[in-house]
Each structure stands twice: as structure tokens, then as C-alpha cells.
Amino acid sequence: MRHGEAVKNVQSGPSASDADRPLTISGKKEIEEISYFLNKLNIKFSLIISSPLKRAHQTAFIVSKIFKTTNNLEDWDELKPEAAKQALVEKLSNLKEDSTILLVGHEPFLSSFISEIVFGIPSGNLVLKKGGFAKLRILSNFPKMTAELRWLLSPRLMRR
């Protein structure tokens, strides 16, 4: 899942960084609506993993509240926009095989990651809009992670 709409600039002074940008009020509302939609699909997350950047963490927290899984929320540096995809693969490979994990992160990292493990190329035309959701089924972790794309849902579709 891609994070919701964030403020354009942080007005916290010269030391503020991109990592500190929070969700907008409408971004929070949209993520709540999307979360209720996903909850109606009867999806259960055993773990929600977020980029530690504020907008992604806020998105993950909203989802975890609606899914009542706030105690199963973790921040991973491997989901930062500049992270190495292989580090994320290695960390995910250590989780239980039957886990249902929600990753919350950023573009273009997420679409590139999905394209690489589903289509074998990191530069596919797949794009996650803010609040967009992709469901994957991991097929193998070794010798490289491969997956099947099950769903790709736009925020507009989930809010209707």
C-alpha cells in the first residue's frame, strides 16, 4: 500500500526534512475510507510493516486501528524510498511463510519492487497512486523472490 496524501512542505523550520511530512487532513480521511473498504473484504493482516517516514507510518497506523492490529505494527528502514530492495527481500524472507503482511511505503520504490518480483523487471508500467493497494501472493523466496499479482486497486475504486 502506498501512503496517503502528505503535505507538500514541512513548515517546521530549516531543519525539517522530507521524512517529517505528515498526511494532510484529506489524506487521513481517504486512508480511513480505504481501510474500511479493505476491512469489508475480510482481509486479516498478521503484521503491518511501514516505512519509518511520518506519512507512511501515519497511514499504517490508521489501517492498524481500523483492523484492530495496532500491536502488530512495525517500522522498517528497508521500506524507505532510498532503501535497497534486496534488503527488504531478505528481511521478508525471514517471516513465517503463512503470514499475511501489509507493507506501507513510497513510490517509485513500491511499484519497482512489485514489478521486479512479479514481472522480473524493475521498470514496469505499474504505478501505485497515493492510497493504492496491491495484493501479491509470494511464490518463492529462493533463489530470488517471485510473486503473483492478485489485485491492483486504485484509491478511487476503493472509496466508491
Backbone as CSV, one residue per row, in Angstrom:
resi,resn,N_x,N_y,N_z,CA_x,CA_y,CA_z,C_x,C_y,C_z
1,MET,0.852,-1.177,0.000,0.000,0.000,0.000,0.894,1.235,0.000
2,ARG,0.499,2.195,-0.825,1.219,3.463,-0.808,0.580,4.380,0.234
3,HIS,1.400,5.190,0.866,0.904,6.135,1.870,-0.113,7.100,1.263
4,GLY,-0.869,7.752,2.136,-1.855,8.735,1.701,-1.218,10.061,1.345
5,GLU,-2.072,10.997,0.952,-1.618,12.330,0.553,-0.938,13.032,1.728
6,ALA,0.259,13.563,1.483,1.030,14.256,2.510,1.125,15.737,2.176
7,VAL,1.426,16.531,3.198,1.629,17.958,2.966,2.818,18.129,2.036
8,LYS,2.810,19.202,1.267,3.864,19.438,0.281,5.192,19.796,0.935
9,ASN,5.154,20.692,1.902,6.374,21.132,2.585,6.123,21.112,4.081
10,VAL,7.177,20.849,4.816,7.070,20.894,6.275,7.404,22.310,6.723
11,GLN,6.507,22.902,7.511,6.731,24.264,7.983,7.377,24.268,9.372
12,SER,8.244,23.289,9.642,8.842,23.175,10.968,10.220,23.808,11.053
13,GLY,10.573,24.623,10.111,11.862,25.294,10.159,12.864,24.692,9.205
14,PRO,14.058,25.252,9.179,15.071,24.836,8.212,15.583,23.414,8.415
15,SER,15.452,22.856,9.621,15.968,21.510,9.862,14.934,20.423,9.500
16,ALA,13.742,20.834,9.078,12.707,19.864,8.718,13.117,19.116,7.456
17,SER,12.715,17.869,7.378,13.094,17.069,6.218,11.860,16.433,5.583
18,ASP,12.075,15.836,4.430,11.017,15.128,3.731,10.429,14.025,4.606
19,ALA,11.253,13.409,5.440,10.807,12.315,6.308,9.748,12.773,7.312
20,ASP,9.699,14.069,7.595,8.779,14.603,8.598,7.424,15.026,8.039
21,ARG,7.224,14.896,6.716,5.965,15.352,6.126,4.808,14.463,6.575
22,PRO,3.796,15.036,7.258,2.641,14.249,7.710,1.570,14.168,6.623
23,LEU,0.597,13.308,6.871,-0.572,13.238,6.000,-1.377,14.528,6.131
24,THR,-2.043,14.898,5.052,-2.991,16.010,5.118,-4.266,15.508,5.798
25,ILE,-5.143,16.421,6.147,-6.429,16.018,6.730,-7.206,15.164,5.734
26,SER,-7.229,15.581,4.468,-7.945,14.784,3.464,-7.227,13.464,3.211
27,GLY,-5.899,13.427,3.334,-5.147,12.187,3.199,-5.511,11.190,4.288
28,LYS,-5.662,11.678,5.522,-6.075,10.807,6.632,-7.473,10.257,6.391
29,LYS,-8.370,11.125,5.939,-9.754,10.708,5.681,-9.801,9.650,4.575
30,GLU,-9.031,9.873,3.510,-9.015,8.918,2.406,-8.478,7.556,2.868
31,ILE,-7.434,7.545,3.670,-6.876,6.276,4.157,-7.889,5.575,5.073
32,GLU,-8.620,6.318,5.860,-9.674,5.702,6.677,-10.718,5.029,5.786
33,GLU,-11.180,5.737,4.752,-12.185,5.166,3.844,-11.662,3.912,3.148
34,ILE,-10.430,3.963,2.688,-9.818,2.816,2.022,-9.681,1.650,2.999
35,SER,-9.301,1.948,4.235,-9.141,0.903,5.247,-10.465,0.218,5.545
36,TYR,-11.549,0.994,5.634,-12.867,0.386,5.864,-13.258,-0.503,4.679
37,PHE,-12.947,-0.060,3.464,-13.218,-0.871,2.276,-12.456,-2.193,2.355
38,LEU,-11.152,-2.120,2.639,-10.343,-3.333,2.718,-10.803,-4.245,3.851
39,ASN,-11.226,-3.650,4.943,-11.711,-4.434,6.086,-12.971,-5.221,5.712
40,LYS,-13.818,-4.643,4.874,-15.030,-5.336,4.428,-14.705,-6.545,3.545
41,LEU,-13.503,-6.567,2.968,-13.079,-7.704,2.148,-12.627,-8.875,3.020
42,ASN,-12.675,-8.655,4.332,-12.330,-9.692,5.309,-10.864,-10.126,5.213
43,ILE,-10.000,-9.190,4.860,-8.563,-9.438,4.867,-8.090,-9.351,6.314
44,LYS,-7.179,-10.224,6.684,-6.573,-10.177,8.019,-5.072,-10.016,7.839
45,PHE,-4.492,-9.060,8.548,-3.054,-8.847,8.484,-2.428,-9.376,9.762
46,SER,-1.455,-10.277,9.611,-0.742,-10.754,10.785,0.315,-9.742,11.221
47,LEU,0.727,-8.883,10.280,1.719,-7.865,10.579,1.579,-6.721,9.580
48,ILE,1.694,-5.493,10.071,1.720,-4.312,9.211,3.111,-3.702,9.363
49,ILE,3.796,-3.553,8.231,5.158,-3.040,8.231,5.177,-1.748,7.428
50,SER,5.726,-0.709,8.028,5.720,0.610,7.413,7.123,1.163,7.261
51,SER,7.279,2.008,6.270,8.448,2.874,6.214,8.384,3.750,7.456
52,PRO,9.535,4.110,8.027,9.503,4.975,9.207,9.190,6.441,8.897
53,LEU,9.110,6.822,7.609,8.772,8.199,7.290,7.363,8.493,7.797
54,LYS,7.164,9.689,8.301,5.944,10.035,9.026,4.661,9.737,8.256
55,ARG,4.591,10.103,6.979,3.358,9.914,6.219,3.022,8.433,6.045
56,ALA,4.038,7.595,5.872,3.801,6.159,5.741,3.393,5.565,7.088
57,HIS,4.093,5.968,8.148,3.739,5.453,9.473,2.315,5.856,9.863
58,GLN,1.939,7.097,9.584,0.569,7.526,9.888,-0.444,6.693,9.102
59,THR,-0.156,6.418,7.844,-1.032,5.585,7.020,-1.177,4.208,7.645
60,ALA,-0.050,3.592,7.988,-0.062,2.252,8.584,-0.813,2.247,9.910
61,PHE,-0.659,3.307,10.698,-1.335,3.371,11.991,-2.856,3.452,11.810
62,ILE,-3.308,4.242,10.848,-4.753,4.333,10.571,-5.295,2.962,10.175
63,VAL,-4.597,2.279,9.283,-5.022,0.937,8.869,-5.040,0.001,10.076
64,SER,-4.003,0.044,10.894,-3.914,-0.858,12.043,-5.028,-0.601,13.061
65,LYS,-5.447,0.669,13.214,-6.570,0.974,14.119,-7.856,0.354,13.596
66,ILE,-8.120,0.512,12.327,-9.362,0.004,11.744,-9.366,-1.523,11.720
67,PHE,-8.203,-2.126,11.522,-8.093,-3.588,11.518,-7.842,-4.150,12.913
68,LYS,-7.746,-3.265,13.904,-7.503,-3.655,15.290,-6.236,-4.504,15.437
69,THR,-5.160,-4.028,14.806,-3.868,-4.718,14.868,-2.751,-3.762,15.270
70,THR,-3.038,-2.787,16.113,-2.032,-1.777,16.457,-0.815,-2.401,17.152
71,ASN,-0.986,-3.564,17.789,0.155,-4.200,18.440,1.031,-4.963,17.436
72,ASN,0.609,-5.057,16.186,1.371,-5.744,15.145,1.819,-4.772,14.057
73,LEU,2.317,-3.617,14.479,2.777,-2.578,13.559,4.261,-2.334,13.800
74,GLU,5.058,-2.452,12.731,6.496,-2.239,12.828,6.952,-1.259,11.750
75,ASP,7.981,-0.489,12.059,8.639,0.377,11.078,9.936,-0.304,10.656
76,TRP,10.146,-0.375,9.332,11.370,-0.969,8.792,12.077,0.047,7.911
77,ASP,13.354,0.253,8.157,14.160,1.121,7.298,14.221,0.594,5.869
78,GLU,14.006,-0.715,5.690,14.052,-1.334,4.364,12.912,-0.877,3.457
79,LEU,11.963,-0.109,3.983,10.879,0.458,3.172,11.057,1.950,2.907
80,LYS,12.176,2.515,3.327,12.448,3.912,2.994,12.591,4.044,1.482
81,PRO,12.297,5.206,0.923,12.373,5.374,-0.536,13.736,5.040,-1.139
82,GLU,14.805,5.271,-0.390,16.145,5.042,-0.923,16.719,3.670,-0.547
83,ALA,15.918,2.828,0.086,16.401,1.521,0.546,16.709,0.584,-0.618
84,ALA,17.537,-0.401,-0.329,17.864,-1.434,-1.318,16.769,-2.501,-1.273
85,LYS,16.204,-2.817,-2.423,15.123,-3.806,-2.486,15.574,-5.175,-1.975
86,GLN,16.826,-5.525,-2.215,17.320,-6.830,-1.771,17.299,-6.935,-0.246
87,ALA,17.553,-5.845,0.450,17.494,-5.853,1.919,16.071,-6.139,2.385
88,LEU,15.085,-5.578,1.685,13.683,-5.850,2.026,13.350,-7.318,1.764
89,VAL,13.778,-7.840,0.635,13.534,-9.252,0.302,14.113,-10.158,1.385
90,GLU,15.337,-9.891,1.790,15.985,-10.722,2.806,15.229,-10.683,4.134
91,LYS,14.784,-9.512,4.525,14.066,-9.397,5.797,12.692,-10.069,5.699
92,LEU,11.994,-9.878,4.587,10.694,-10.527,4.403,10.836,-12.050,4.381
93,SER,11.926,-12.544,3.830,12.154,-13.985,3.742,12.272,-14.643,5.112
94,ASN,12.562,-13.857,6.135,12.685,-14.396,7.491,11.355,-14.518,8.223
95,LEU,10.272,-14.010,7.632,8.965,-14.081,8.273,8.315,-15.445,8.034
96,LYS,7.336,-15.773,8.854,6.616,-17.041,8.683,5.986,-17.112,7.297
97,GLU,6.020,-18.284,6.701,5.526,-18.450,5.333,4.043,-18.168,5.168
98,ASP,3.238,-18.469,6.157,1.789,-18.277,6.015,1.322,-16.915,6.523
99,SER,2.239,-15.972,6.673,1.894,-14.635,7.157,1.193,-13.831,6.072
100,THR,0.287,-12.975,6.499,-0.335,-12.001,5.607,0.167,-10.633,6.051
101,ILE,1.019,-10.057,5.248,1.745,-8.840,5.609,1.243,-7.670,4.775
102,LEU,1.060,-6.532,5.417,0.795,-5.296,4.694,2.056,-4.451,4.772
103,LEU,2.583,-4.094,3.610,3.705,-3.167,3.532,3.162,-1.794,3.169
104,VAL,3.605,-0.769,3.862,3.194,0.601,3.560,4.448,1.405,3.252
105,GLY,4.499,1.941,2.029,5.702,2.646,1.622,5.456,3.737,0.610
106,HIS,6.424,3.903,-0.287,6.507,5.071,-1.157,6.705,4.674,-2.613
107,GLU,6.430,5.633,-3.488,6.736,5.488,-4.910,8.043,6.234,-5.189
108,PRO,8.816,5.803,-6.118,8.607,4.675,-7.028,9.089,3.331,-6.471
109,PHE,9.543,3.319,-5.201,10.086,2.101,-4.604,9.102,0.932,-4.678
110,LEU,7.853,1.136,-4.254,6.890,0.027,-4.208,6.572,-0.537,-5.587
111,SER,6.283,0.325,-6.545,5.935,-0.184,-7.876,7.128,-0.889,-8.516
112,SER,8.318,-0.388,-8.285,9.517,-1.026,-8.808,9.730,-2.395,-8.151
113,PHE,9.526,-2.463,-6.848,9.652,-3.724,-6.102,8.629,-4.748,-6.606
114,ILE,7.385,-4.320,-6.741,6.329,-5.216,-7.224,6.645,-5.685,-8.644
115,SER,7.013,-4.757,-9.511,7.345,-5.114,-10.900,8.479,-6.134,-10.953
116,GLU,9.465,-5.944,-10.105,10.618,-6.843,-10.113,10.257,-8.255,-9.673
117,ILE,9.458,-8.387,-8.613,9.162,-9.744,-8.131,8.016,-10.407,-8.900
118,VAL,7.166,-9.614,-9.560,6.063,-10.194,-10.332,6.461,-10.413,-11.793
119,PHE,7.055,-9.403,-12.416,7.342,-9.457,-13.848,8.815,-9.701,-14.176
120,GLY,9.680,-9.649,-13.160,11.102,-9.883,-13.384,11.873,-8.664,-13.850
121,ILE,11.206,-7.516,-13.966,11.881,-6.276,-14.374,11.445,-5.143,-13.442
122,PRO,12.381,-4.313,-12.988,12.020,-3.252,-12.046,11.367,-2.035,-12.693
123,SER,11.291,-2.007,-14.004,10.807,-0.793,-14.668,9.493,-1.026,-15.410
124,GLY,8.579,-1.779,-14.799,7.278,-1.991,-15.425,6.435,-0.734,-15.392
125,ASN,5.279,-0.789,-15.985,4.382,0.370,-16.015,3.401,0.380,-14.852
126,LEU,3.629,-0.410,-13.853,2.761,-0.467,-12.688,3.028,0.762,-11.807
127,VAL,1.973,1.455,-11.406,2.108,2.631,-10.544,1.053,2.561,-9.453
128,LEU,1.474,2.754,-8.217,0.531,2.833,-7.100,0.232,4.303,-6.823
129,LYS,-1.007,4.681,-6.957,-1.426,6.031,-6.589,-1.393,6.146,-5.068
130,LYS,-1.447,7.362,-4.548,-1.475,7.544,-3.096,-2.693,6.823,-2.524
131,GLY,-2.446,5.901,-1.592,-3.518,5.095,-1.024,-3.795,3.843,-1.834
132,GLY,-3.089,3.642,-2.945,-3.285,2.455,-3.781,-2.852,1.184,-3.071
133,PHE,-3.417,0.068,-3.504,-3.210,-1.209,-2.815,-2.971,-2.311,-3.833
134,ALA,-1.948,-3.082,-3.614,-1.670,-4.246,-4.453,-1.616,-5.474,-3.552
135,LYS,-2.260,-6.542,-3.984,-2.202,-7.803,-3.245,-1.365,-8.778,-4.054
136,LEU,-0.342,-9.324,-3.397,0.561,-10.276,-4.034,0.518,-11.599,-3.277
137,ARG,0.783,-12.651,-3.996,0.981,-13.959,-3.380,2.419,-14.356,-3.684
138,ILE,3.219,-14.507,-2.636,4.624,-14.871,-2.816,4.683,-16.332,-3.250
139,LEU,5.377,-16.571,-4.352,5.515,-17.926,-4.887,6.793,-18.600,-4.403
140,SER,7.873,-17.829,-4.305,9.128,-18.386,-3.801,10.006,-17.278,-3.247
141,ASN,10.901,-17.670,-2.341,11.882,-16.739,-1.782,13.284,-17.037,-2.289
142,PHE,13.471,-18.215,-2.871,14.807,-18.638,-3.272,14.765,-19.256,-4.652
143,PRO,15.663,-19.005,-5.540,16.877,-18.193,-5.372,16.594,-16.699,-5.382
144,LYS,15.419,-16.306,-5.885,15.021,-14.901,-5.752,13.525,-14.882,-5.460
145,MET,13.054,-13.784,-4.893,11.639,-13.679,-4.566,10.832,-13.507,-5.842
146,THR,9.781,-14.309,-5.971,8.842,-14.171,-7.079,7.436,-14.154,-6.506
147,ALA,6.537,-13.486,-7.210,5.177,-13.338,-6.704,4.186,-13.278,-7.854
148,GLU,2.945,-13.496,-7.499,1.820,-13.389,-8.426,1.003,-12.170,-8.000
149,LEU,0.692,-11.299,-8.952,-0.150,-10.140,-8.663,-1.596,-10.597,-8.644
150,ARG,-2.260,-10.454,-7.499,-3.652,-10.868,-7.353,-4.602,-9.707,-7.609
151,TRP,-4.318,-8.536,-7.011,-5.162,-7.354,-7.159,-4.271,-6.129,-7.289
152,LEU,-4.791,-5.138,-7.985,-4.207,-3.800,-8.010,-5.391,-2.849,-7.949
153,LEU,-5.578,-2.208,-6.803,-6.759,-1.380,-6.577,-6.373,0.094,-6.460
154,SER,-7.103,0.919,-7.182,-6.864,2.366,-7.103,-7.639,2.943,-5.926
155,PRO,-7.164,4.059,-5.368,-7.893,4.693,-4.274,-9.310,5.095,-4.691
156,ARG,-9.463,5.538,-5.928,-10.784,5.955,-6.413,-11.778,4.789,-6.351
157,LEU,-11.351,3.623,-6.782,-12.216,2.449,-6.754,-12.580,2.066,-5.330
158,MET,-11.614,2.103,-4.419,-11.864,1.687,-3.035,-12.726,2.672,-2.273
159,ARG,-12.745,3.929,-2.690,-13.544,4.935,-1.978,-14.983,4.964,-2.427
160,ARG,-15.325,4.305,-3.547,-16.700,4.346,-4.072,-17.614,3.436,-3.315
